[in-house]
């Protein structure tokens, strides 16, 4: 079975990352996901002078340091140029956020969002300007425009540059990225199978040994000569019942939205238990939309994120951001888009939303604001929300 990422229980005080990295044991990742029941004739061999391991293998690195009660912030690559995101990333650490999440797109969801910079390069630039904040993608698709071996290499390098600060979130992709880049967009079963195979291959490559892999979708014969020295948490996105079950069964942790989590949490937990894992010990990252302002401010933000309620049914199958925008504007009233958002200038309302998310089972919540003035949101959370939250029972868990 796949060992979950260690998450510290309530300690009453922040954990020192160096102490956590030092104290954690090796993360053992045993049974292969690439069995005949899932992917047909797929084999992976790891060549080494030591013991043999399964295709999932041993991720021979210390803990990635994730812990309960972490609050993050989503950098919207769709809405801002990378030069602006680099400045915002620095402000996030100064404001006291624990995590910085990065969307990884080739095109924006809607054409009027206007941007789609390269996430990995921007992460490296921000990492060089910061010192302790965790960084990772929500999410990277490692199956079409990116080969899983390239993803493994890129995030291994990021982890060497910023040890103990990098996680990787992966997902099955969207047509606006994958079909747009390579002209291919198969049905969901294939996309899901590819994701599982890529997930296992990335973990195996991170071990730093020769990997000979003949899978259903990928053939790899290589090793990473510069593997990670600290564990990289590898999380997987799920936005429907089948995907949630897949994440529980195969992955180390989950990235999703509050609505999906409430509706399909049981599928995630069922999959985890089938794999012999304890779902309560697995990281769960939730993205929560917020607006620091009034309904007018929310409406302005929603015009750029109007696709949200139908992102995973059916807009992720549309290649053209202009068409997604056209359909979203025709099909989704603003009130439906902003339903569930936290819209207020009262810090207690934002604290309450965080507390409810953590009480509901999240281990990390990254807020996402579509407002043009991102500095206002970051400053508000840094001065008014995070200090209040961390005085409460949920905040003290971090």
Phi, psi and omega in degrees: 000161184267118180292137179284160177294130180298131175237124182291136175283179184305119181246345179087351179208156181299144178276140173282121186301321181295320178293322181293317179298322182290322188276336185287144177275187178289141178273113182268127181235100195264275199295143184285137174276347187269036179288168184297333182290335184260312190231016177072220185277088178229134181225144176228131176238129175256120182263125179204171178275351181260208182290149173282154177223168180285177182297329176283323167067194181250118176276087193283069181217158178282173188303145175283352172082012177292146181214161181292148174086015180279139179246127182240181181220132181273119172277121187269093179294339179287335191254338186225149177289159185296332177296322177288318180299324179297318178291319180295322179300320177295319179294328180298316178294319179297328180283345177101014175291149181273328189224146175236115182258146188234125172283144187237091185232152172271329175225158174287163176296315178241145182298326183287352174290320164092355185215160175191070179283165183282121189290317186295319179296319181292322175302317180296318180295318179291319180302324180290341181260356183237177189230330188219344185293138176287147181221143176186172185263140174226077004217166173266138174263112187263030192234340183234279181293334173248129170283142181302329178294323179291320177298315179301316180295315184298314184282335170297317179294318177300321181290332176287325177289322185228070188299136179075007184242000188246135166232162178236123172255132182236155179208175186275358169096177176222151181299327182296342175255309190279307178297322180298326185274320188235358177078010182237135178207080183289176180292164186303318181305317178293318180298321180291317177298318177301320182296317179296316180296318179296319178305311182293322181294319177299313179301317182294318180294326180296344178288342175083011178253166178297130180242123173247106188237121173241094185255187178290328184239338186228140173238117184227135175221093188192177168219157171271120181279345176232073182285166178297148175258342174238152184295135174259110175302131181244107183253161182228141180276146174216131183224024176196170185300317180293318180294322179295320176296318178300316180298312179300321184288320192249334192259174179270338182191171190241142168237124182202189179248161184302321182295314179298318180300316180292320185283324191233021178304321181299326179294318177299312183293324177298314179298319179297315181294325177298328179272003179080020181256158176264108184299333180290346179258008182259139178298138175230111179262125178244137175263124184239121179281137179222157172224126174267089185163206184247189182296328177295317177297321180295320180296319178299316179294320184294334178300330180271341183238034186293333182293344192314307184298338180242020182303318185260003175193095016239008195293337181293348177268002182259128184283326192262118177301330177295320180290322176299316180296316181300314182291320181297318180293329181276332190253340188238111174292152182304322182299326178287324181295316186272359178298126181094349176287150171270113185237104184186156169256006177270114182301331181296328177294321179288322176298316180301318180297319177297314182298320179294321179295317180290322177296333180277001174118354177292148171254340177214139175233121174251121182280151183223118178242131178271010182291145178293328180267084180292330181296325178299316181294314182298315180295318180299314179292320181295322184266326190249324189266305185300317178299318178295315181300318184285348173277342182274175183297322180289319179293326180293340179295337181274000000 
